[in-house]
Amino acid sequence: MEFLNELNLEDDVKKVLSEKLQSEFQSKLESETSGLKSKVDELLAEKKKVQQEREEARRLAKEEAEAKAKADNDYKQLFESQKQESDSLKSKLEELSTNIKRQKIGTEAAKLAARLTKDAQKAQLLQQQISQRLTLVDDEIRVADESGQLTVSTLDDLATSIKTAYPFLVDGSQAQGGGAARGQGGAEGQQKQISRADFDAMNHGKRAEFIKSGGKIFDE
């Protein structure tokens, strides 16, 4: 130690003091260095722990995001699959409903055609014409006009109309034919021709009487 040289001490004493001071300094230095090293190690351990926790949080967040994306994709595929199945089922139900409706109308038209003629070919032609005048409303056969609008006419009314429109296809009506012209002269010809609008305005009894008398209907 430099300051010992300035003291008026024996060399031996100076030496002992110097060694003692050096020993104490070294001991204190080692103690402080050891404490500092421990603090550094503690800080490094804490830093490493924070880094590990951060990496674990990132890993968990990534796994969660991947799981969510997979779940969303699975849900989307499931939704699209169910929608396709639902649309397919809806289409099949609509097709089935249409077929049932067509079958019911065809059956009713065939029954009505069979009432009008015993000839199979004529009945087939009549069935086609009758089917165009029938529709299904609330599972009930209804009569429509030529434009497809619902009417209050009954099946008997439709049969009468068909007899008038297609007498050559109806048994027992061939003699009446379709040959009566609109421009026939004489009172009898005039009495047996009326417009379709006037015919539709008649009640069922008058219609039947008109048809029975051989009357003809012309379109205005």
Secondary structure, DSSP 8 states (H G I E B T S, - for coil): -GGGGGS---HHHHHHHHHHHHHHHHHHHHHHHHHHHHHHHHHHHHHHHHHHHHHHHHHHHHHHHHHHHHHHHHHHHHHHHHHHHHHHHHHHHHHHHHHHHHHHHHHHHHHHHHHH-S-HHHHHHHHHHHHTTEEEETTEEEEB-TTS-B-S--HHHHHHHHHHH-GGGSTT-TTT-S---TT--HHHHHHTEEEHHHHHHS-HHHHHHHHHTT-EEE--
